[in-house]
């Protein structure tokens, strides 16, 4: 019997996200003001068209900061997709749990300097400070990789069926 589980996690906005949103709002308003004050565009009747285009571009940039991650576990295989503003989906990670070196909570002592020093990272969690955040280490695409995600208990139990000595719950 095949097992299939999925979970959707929304990334919490960071200070960088809020700064990008604020800069986009200010930049959009300034550009609209400039476009609406150019006499040649007003005479040609294009000023409102350009203003609407700028407003849409600002809206697009702001909503692109809404990021969700979808975890899909099928028979011990983990796939992670990034969903940007519910309009674009892209697979960012796909591997079999048999390739994992360790699955453990981020808050555990196993998340030590050797793990934190891994350069290639995939952070697919709402926040690394989340109490439900777990990490995986593995060789992925020929590089040592750290994956941070927030699995359900059923997902962890599914991994334990395949790699019981590598999954830690605390």
N, C-alpha and C positions, 0 to 999 in steps of 0.2 A: 504494500500500500504506500502510495506517495504521500509525503507530508508537504504542506504548503502553508507558510505563514507570512504575513506582511504587517508592517507598522509604518506609520507616517509620523515624522517628527519635524516640527517647525523650528527653524533656527531663531534664537533670540537675537534681537538687534543689538549691535555693539555701538560704542561711541563713534567709530568710523562710519557706520551706517547712518547715524543721526547727523554727523557732519556732512556727509555726501548729500543727504536729503535737504539740509538747510542750505548748502551751497547751490543745489539745483533750483530750489525755490527762488532764492535771491537772484541767481543768474537768469532764470527764466523770466522773472518780472522785469529785470533790467533790459534784457533783449527785446521783450515785447514793447517796453516803453520806447526804446530806440527805434524799432521798426515802425511803430505808430507815429513817430515824429519825423520820419523821412518824407519830405514833400513829394518827391517823384513817385514813391510807392503809393502815396495817398491819391495822387492824380491818376495813376494807372489802375487804381482800385485793388492793388495787391497787398496793401498793408494788413488788412484783416486776414487774408489768406496766410501770409507769413506768420502773423501772430498766432493763428490757430495751429500752424505747423510747429512753432516753437513751444506752445503750450502742450501739444501732444508729445513732443520729444521730452519735455520735462516730466510729464506724467509717466512716460515709459521708463525713464531713468529711476524715478522714485519707486515705482512698483517693482522694478527689477531687484530691489533690495529685499523683497519677500521671498525667502528661500526655505524650501522644505526638502527633507530627505526621506526616501522610501526604502525600507529594508525589506528584502524578499528572501526568505529561506525556503529552499526546496531540496529535500533529501540531503541536508548537510551542506548545500552550496549557498553561499551568501552573495547576493547582488545588492548594490547600493546605487540608487539613482538620485540625482539632484533635480529638483523641480523648481524652476525660477518663475515666480509670479503666476503659477498655474497655466503658463502658456508654452513653456519649453522644458523638455525632459531630456536628460543625458545620463548614461551609465558612467559612474565614476569608479566603480570597484566591482569585481566579480572574481570569486575564488572558492575553492572547495575548503571546507573546514579541516580536511586532512592536511592541508598545507600550512595551517596555523601553528606557530610555535607556542603561543600562550593566549588565553582569553581570560581576562581578569578585570576587576573594577579599577577605575582610575584612582579611587581613594585608598587602594591597598598599598602595602609595602612593596609589591612587585613592580609598581610604577616608579622605578628608581632612576638614577642618573643614566644608566646604560640604555634604558628605554626612552627616557626624555631626550637623549642625545641623538636619536634617529632623525636624520635630515628629511627623508621622504615621508610626509604626513598626509593623511586624509582625515580631516575632522568633519565627520558627518553627524555631529551631535547638536542638540539645541544649545548647549554650552558645556565647556570642559568641566565646569564647576557643578554640573548636574549630579545629583546623588545616584542617578541611574546610569551614568556614563561608564562604559567598559572600553578596554583597549585590546587590540589584537596586534601581534607582531608576526611578520612572515616575510619571506622573500617573494616580492611581487614585481613582475616585469624585470627581473634581474637585479633588483635593488632591495635592500633591507627597508621595510615599510612599517609604519605605525598607523593603525586605523582606530579612530575613536568613534564609537557609536553607542546607541542606547537600545539594546535588545530587550525583548520581553523574556519572561521566565521560560516560556515554552520554547523560544529560540535557543536559549542557553541549554535547556534540557535536550533539545535536538542535537546540539553540538556535542553534548556529553555522551550521546549514544555512539558517536563516531570517534571522539578523542577524549575519553574520560580522564586521562591523567593531565590534560592540558587546559581544562576548564576549571576555573576557580570562582566561587561565588562570593568570597569575602577575602 
